[in-house]
Amino acid sequence: MEDLQDVHTLPGMLTAAEVECLFKLGQFNDRAGVIVEIGSWKGKSTVALARGASRVHDEKIYAIDPHGVLPEEGYLQDTSAEFLDNIKRAGVEARVVPMIMTSEAAAQGWDKPIRLLWIDGDHRYEPAKLDFTLWEPFLVEGGILAMHDTIRKNGPKRVLWENVFRSGRFQEIAIVDNITAVRQGQPSLPPRTDSELPDPCSTRNLHRRA
């Protein structure tokens, strides 16, 4: 995809299919609200979302990441300068609101409705659960929640299963590599038992509207 050639060369842990998925998710325009990204690292996902959003609406991408050292997750350097440079060179600087702070700090006083919530922050269970708990209430009815590493990392996977698949409040849209995207609200799925949960190794696309 021509719009994404330079995005694929940016550093990051996203596959080519995941970059294209975020590009399409950024174009989601069925509901009012902003896009919130939790976990930007060096900006690969941020640019993909912003490029997609620029095609269909004028809402900002609020990119939340402290960009600090986090040895537990393998992050050994501050990435704020590289992140800011990458979004500038990609030409999306005007569409992105960098919030160089933790998810918890950013949530204090937050009052904007969210059309798309992308969670790819600290992948340990408690921090991942906190991200969901703090930010999901701002997701508008019919908005989209997308999470990364829901297959290969136990923290996001557990949060997804406990809070999404068992809740009956979301509709599955797509599973693309390690991204799971769901739509909040109607039409909802009935709560699932463990035996009914999706195969965590599936890479099937359930709905290409994402």
Backbone torsions as a table, in degrees:
resi	resn	phi	psi	omega
1	MET	NA	123.5	-171.2
2	GLU	-60.2	-38.1	-178.0
3	ASP	-64.6	-15.1	-171.2
4	LEU	-116.0	3.4	-175.8
5	GLN	-56.7	-45.4	-179.3
6	ASP	-74.3	-25.8	179.6
7	VAL	-66.8	-39.3	-179.3
8	HIS	-61.4	-24.8	-178.3
9	THR	-86.1	-10.8	179.1
10	LEU	-71.0	148.6	177.6
11	PRO	-67.4	143.2	179.8
12	GLY	163.7	168.5	-176.0
13	MET	-102.5	25.1	179.9
14	LEU	-98.4	138.9	172.5
15	THR	-76.3	167.9	178.0
16	ALA	-60.2	-40.1	179.2
17	ALA	-65.4	-35.3	179.1
18	GLU	-70.4	-37.1	176.0
19	VAL	-61.2	-44.6	179.1
20	GLU	-65.4	-35.9	177.0
21	CYS	-62.1	-46.5	179.4
22	LEU	-65.1	-37.1	176.2
23	PHE	-57.9	-43.6	179.2
24	LYS	-71.8	-39.2	177.2
25	LEU	-62.1	-35.8	178.3
26	GLY	-61.1	-23.4	-179.6
27	GLN	-84.4	-2.3	-178.9
28	PHE	-59.3	121.6	-172.6
29	ASN	-136.2	19.8	-178.6
30	ASP	-78.5	-17.1	-176.6
31	ARG	-134.5	154.0	175.2
32	ALA	-77.5	159.0	177.6
33	GLY	129.2	168.5	-178.5
34	VAL	-93.4	174.5	172.9
35	ILE	-104.6	130.7	176.8
36	VAL	-118.4	129.2	177.3
37	GLU	-115.1	123.8	175.4
38	ILE	-108.3	105.6	-176.0
39	GLY	103.5	93.7	-176.5
40	SER	-105.0	-29.4	-173.7
41	TRP	49.3	-113.0	-176.0
42	LYS	-101.6	9.3	168.3
43	GLY	100.7	4.6	-178.0
44	LYS	-61.9	-49.7	179.5
45	SER	-68.1	-35.9	179.7
46	THR	-59.6	-46.3	-178.9
47	VAL	-66.6	-40.9	179.0
48	ALA	-60.9	-45.1	178.0
49	LEU	-63.0	-44.7	-177.4
50	ALA	-65.8	-40.2	178.1
51	ARG	-62.2	-43.4	178.5
52	GLY	-64.9	-46.2	-178.4
53	ALA	-60.1	-36.7	-175.7
54	SER	-63.9	-17.6	-179.6
55	ARG	-76.2	-26.5	-168.5
56	VAL	-133.3	-17.2	-178.9
57	HIS	-154.0	173.9	-173.1
58	ASP	-110.4	10.1	-177.8
59	GLU	-70.3	151.7	-179.3
60	LYS	-84.0	159.2	169.8
61	ILE	-105.1	117.5	177.4
62	TYR	-91.6	108.3	-172.5
63	ALA	-99.4	106.4	-173.8
64	ILE	-102.8	120.8	178.5
65	ASP	-169.4	128.7	177.5
66	PRO	-71.8	-18.1	177.9
67	HIS	58.3	19.6	-178.8
68	GLY	-94.1	-179.5	178.9
69	VAL	-73.9	132.4	177.9
70	LEU	-142.0	83.0	-175.2
71	PRO	-56.8	-32.7	-178.5
72	GLU	-60.8	-27.4	179.7
73	GLU	-105.0	2.0	178.4
74	GLY	86.9	13.0	179.1
75	TYR	-97.8	112.2	-169.9
76	LEU	-112.5	9.1	178.8
77	GLN	-147.8	154.7	173.9
78	ASP	-72.6	129.4	-175.3
79	THR	-111.8	9.0	-174.0
80	SER	-61.5	-44.2	-177.9
81	ALA	-64.7	-42.6	-179.6
82	GLU	-67.2	-38.5	176.8
83	PHE	-59.5	-49.9	-178.5
84	LEU	-62.8	-38.7	178.4
85	ASP	-66.1	-40.9	-177.8
86	ASN	-66.6	-41.6	-179.7
87	ILE	-71.2	-28.4	176.6
88	LYS	-70.3	-46.3	-179.4
89	ARG	-66.3	-27.5	179.2
90	ALA	-80.5	-7.3	177.3
91	GLY	78.8	21.2	-178.6
92	VAL	-115.3	10.6	-175.2
93	GLU	-54.7	-38.1	-176.9
94	ALA	-72.0	-19.1	-177.7
95	ARG	-94.6	-9.3	-173.5
96	VAL	-111.1	135.3	174.1
97	VAL	-108.9	98.0	179.8
98	PRO	-68.0	130.2	174.9
99	MET	-121.6	91.4	-173.4
100	ILE	-85.3	83.2	-175.7
101	MET	-167.5	173.7	177.9
102	THR	-74.6	161.1	175.1
103	SER	-58.4	-40.1	-179.0
104	GLU	-64.9	-42.4	178.8
105	ALA	-66.5	-40.1	-178.7
106	ALA	-66.3	-29.5	-177.9
107	ALA	-73.3	-20.1	-178.6
108	GLN	-67.6	116.5	179.8
109	GLY	82.3	2.1	180.0
110	TRP	-65.6	135.7	-179.7
111	ASP	-141.1	14.8	-177.7
112	LYS	-93.5	136.8	172.8
113	PRO	-68.2	147.7	-176.0
114	ILE	-117.7	125.8	176.6
115	ARG	-87.8	-31.3	-179.5
116	LEU	-140.5	122.4	178.4
117	LEU	-115.2	115.7	-178.2
118	TRP	-110.2	115.8	-176.7
119	ILE	-110.6	115.7	178.7
120	ASP	-150.0	49.9	-176.9
121	GLY	-97.0	-134.0	177.3
122	ASP	-65.1	124.2	-172.0
123	HIS	-89.5	0.6	174.2
124	ARG	-71.0	154.0	-170.2
125	TYR	-58.9	-52.4	-174.9
126	GLU	-63.0	-46.2	176.9
127	PRO	-64.3	-38.5	179.2
128	ALA	-64.9	-40.0	177.9
129	LYS	-65.0	-39.7	178.9
130	LEU	-62.5	-43.3	177.8
131	ASP	-57.0	-47.3	179.4
132	PHE	-62.3	-48.3	-175.3
133	THR	-63.0	-39.3	-178.2
134	LEU	-72.8	-37.5	-167.1
135	TRP	-106.3	-26.0	-178.4
136	GLU	-60.5	-34.4	178.5
137	PRO	-59.6	-20.9	179.4
138	PHE	-86.2	-7.1	179.8
139	LEU	-70.5	127.5	-177.9
140	VAL	-71.4	158.3	174.1
141	GLU	-57.3	124.4	-176.8
142	GLY	87.5	-1.0	177.5
143	GLY	-73.3	169.9	-175.6
144	ILE	-111.7	132.2	170.8
145	LEU	-107.9	127.0	176.1
146	ALA	-127.7	135.7	-179.7
147	MET	-128.6	143.7	178.6
148	HIS	-99.8	156.3	176.5
149	ASP	61.2	34.8	179.2
150	THR	-81.2	-3.1	177.9
151	ILE	-111.0	-46.0	-171.1
152	ARG	-92.8	-11.4	-178.2
153	LYS	-123.4	131.4	-171.3
154	ASN	-66.9	-33.4	-177.8
155	GLY	-61.6	-60.9	178.5
156	PRO	-60.8	-36.8	179.2
157	LYS	-60.3	-45.8	-179.0
158	ARG	-65.7	-41.8	177.6
159	VAL	-60.0	-43.9	-179.6
160	LEU	-61.7	-47.7	-177.5
161	TRP	-67.3	-42.9	-176.7
162	GLU	-71.7	-36.0	-170.0
163	ASN	-107.8	-14.9	-178.1
164	VAL	-114.3	-65.3	-173.9
165	PHE	-65.4	-28.6	-180.0
166	ARG	-91.0	-3.6	-172.3
167	SER	-89.7	-27.3	-174.4
168	GLY	72.8	14.5	-176.4
169	ARG	-106.6	3.5	-174.2
170	PHE	-134.6	153.1	174.0
171	GLN	-111.7	131.7	177.3
172	GLU	-68.2	136.7	175.9
173	ILE	-112.1	-53.2	-176.1
174	ALA	-157.1	147.7	165.7
175	ILE	-122.4	116.2	-178.1
176	VAL	-125.8	108.5	-174.6
177	ASP	52.0	-111.8	-178.0
178	ASN	-103.5	14.9	175.6
179	ILE	-101.8	132.1	168.8
180	THR	-117.5	126.7	179.6
181	ALA	-119.8	134.9	-179.6
182	VAL	-136.0	154.7	176.9
183	ARG	-103.7	130.7	-179.0
184	GLN	-79.5	140.1	174.4
185	GLY	88.7	-161.7	-173.6
186	GLN	-68.6	148.1	-9.9
187	PRO	-76.7	133.2	-173.1
188	SER	-96.3	158.5	175.0
189	LEU	-88.7	145.7	171.9
190	PRO	-66.4	150.9	177.2
191	PRO	-55.2	143.5	-175.5
192	ARG	-107.6	147.2	169.0
193	THR	-87.1	168.1	-179.2
194	ASP	-56.9	-36.9	-177.5
195	SER	-71.4	-16.7	-178.1
196	GLU	-99.3	-3.7	-178.4
197	LEU	-67.3	151.2	-178.9
198	PRO	-61.2	151.8	175.4
199	ASP	-62.2	117.2	-175.9
200	PRO	-66.9	-9.6	178.3
201	CYS	-97.3	2.7	-177.2
202	SER	-72.0	139.9	172.2
203	THR	-120.9	24.1	-178.0
204	ARG	-72.8	146.9	171.7
205	ASN	-90.6	122.4	-177.7
206	LEU	-89.2	-25.4	-179.6
207	HIS	-162.1	114.2	-172.6
208	ARG	-76.6	1.2	175.1
209	ARG	-61.0	-21.3	176.7
210	ALA	-69.9	NA	NA
